[in-house]
Amino acid sequence: MKTILVTGGAGFLGSHLCDLLLARGDEVICVDNFFSGRKENIAHLRNHPRFELIRHDITNPLFIEVDQIYNLACPASPVAYQYNPIKTIKTSTEGMIRMLGLAKRCKARILQASTSEVYGDPEVHPQTEDYWGNVNPLGPRSCYDEGKRVAESLCMNYHLAHKLEVRIIRIFNTYGPRMDPNDGRVISNFITQALRGEPLTIFGNGQQTRSFCFVDDLLNGMMRLMDQDVTTGPINIGNPGEFTMLELAQLVLELTESKSSLKNVDLPKDDPKQRCPNITLAKSILGWEPRVPLREGLQKTIAYYRELLKL
């Protein structure tokens, strides 16, 4: 049994990760400041004998003893991270330094939840881990994109300077139950709009592409990366299946049996035209690849939103 810290543990990914770690017998300390995390996501764990919740902002010191750290703290949707961009970048920089310092003191292995956003609006497709990216350092998304890039640099420098055991995962679009219905990401937007009979919002002409990984697959890859001794990463974890926004919209309409129309609006600034992971490293090093097809994952996510929204 390990004592494992999950920062951002009340968030979409973090709460599912807490479930999995507890299920395998670990002791879990969940830290969250509830900027974007939700108490509902971890309410079922409140009385679990191996679960502890600490309300805390990781930009401040944290004095605990742990064996591993999963650093997932940072709002991940544009609506959340652009609401307070200074707070967002401080979480990825000052917060990262705090967590690396904790890991150094405890001699703990630390995993940083990085993102495909480090590739920006990519000029290489699909994206490989050795691609340096095409990021606007001054744009509205930069608080998140550049914060995550700095966090990766901090991890590698602590690894080189202090022999700290770090693991870096680059997460591509992930979806599933417990996504905040108002977080502004495309799958949550489309499903909630379809269930409410509202027009589905299509940015631009809808030909931009994304790849969508179901939460169970993503966390399986994340835990494999944390528990292996071969590489620090970064390693892409995502589903290489690529869909246009129009294809996604039509599938959501089919699965929800919605009569909603489509509404085109202007494309946001710096919105990537393509996003798809090359997962060769994940396959070869971790023996990992996604298992849940988009249709199946969407059905599970739609069922969650129907119950949550009572629609």
Secondary structure, DSSP 8 states (H G I E B T S, - for coil): --EEEEETTTSHHHHHHHHHHHHTT-EEEEEE--SS--GGGGGGGTT-TTEEEEE--TTS------SEEEE--S--SHHHHHHSHHHHHHHHHHHHHHHHHHHHHHT-EEEEEEEGGGGBS-SSSSB-TT---B--TTSTTHHHHHHHHHHHHHHHHHHHHH---EEEEEE--EE-TT--TTS--HHHHHHHHHHTT--EEEETTS--EEE-EEHHHHHHHHHHHHH-SS----EEES---EEEHHHHHHHHHHHHT----EEEE---TT--S---B--HHIIIII-------HHHHHHHHHHHHHHHHT-
